[in-house]
Amino acid sequence: MRVINYKSGSLKQTGDEVTGWVGPSENDPIPVSGKFREGKLILETLAQAGRTVAFDEVVLTIDRNTMSGTIEHGSHGKGTIKFVRSK
């Protein structure tokens, strides 16, 4: 398993819906959208021509200041992804 690290990102929650971006930098964003279900966040990347992404969809477990899950599809193959809230 590999760990996928994004340097930055921003998520906005409205009700159960989440939108935003993740990526190597603010200047190179990958749009994402998601929805909360049963205490987990299901996050999907939005298709972009000519771009590869680390995951198509991931089910994230939320723990105070982190979200993590297992990815199985995308440009990096199978691995673990973890998001850490910045302060």
N, C-alpha and C positions, 0 to 999 in steps of 0.2 A: 504494500500500500504506500502511496505517496501522499504527502501533505501539500495542498495547494494554498499558496499565500497570495492574497491580493494586498497591494500596498494601501489602497484607499477605497472608499465607497460611501454612499449615502442612501439611506432608506427613509421613506416617509410612510407612516401608517394612517389610514383613514378607515375606521371600523375594523373589519377583518381583512381589508385589502392593503397590500404593500406595493409601492413602486419605488424606483430609484435606479441606481447604477453601482457597479463594482468595476474594478480594473486596476491595471498597473499604475495608473495615475489619473488625476482629474482631467487631464488633456487627452486621455485614451479610454473613455468610459464604455462599458458594456451595459446596455439597459437591461433591467430585471423587473419582474413583477411577481407577486405572490399572494397567498391567502393563508390565513390561520385556520387550521382544522385540528380539532382534538388536542390542543395545546402545543402543536408543532407548526412551523412555518414551511410551507411548500413554496420554494422559490424557483422560478424559471428564467432562463436568459431569453432575450428577444433576438430573433434572427437578424443578422446584418450581412449584407453582401461583402464577400472577401474577408470575413473575420472568422477566426476559430475561437472557441471558448472552452474553459476547463470543464464545464458541465452544461447539460441541457436542462436538467431539473434535479433538485436536491430537497430532501425532507430534513429540515433542521430542528434539532433539539435545542431549546432555549434554556440557558442557565445564567441568570442574573446579568452578567456583562459579556457573555459569549453565546454564540450559536454555532453548532457543528453538526455535520452529517457526512454520509458516505455518498460519493459520486461514482457512477458506473459507466456513464457515457459522456462523450466530449473529447476534446483534443488531447487530454492528458490521461485517458484511460481510467481505470479504477483507482480510487484514492479517498482521502479524507479532506474535507474542507472545514475551516474554522474561521469565524468572524469574531473579532474582539472589538468591543465598544471603546472608542477613544474618549479621553477625558478632556 
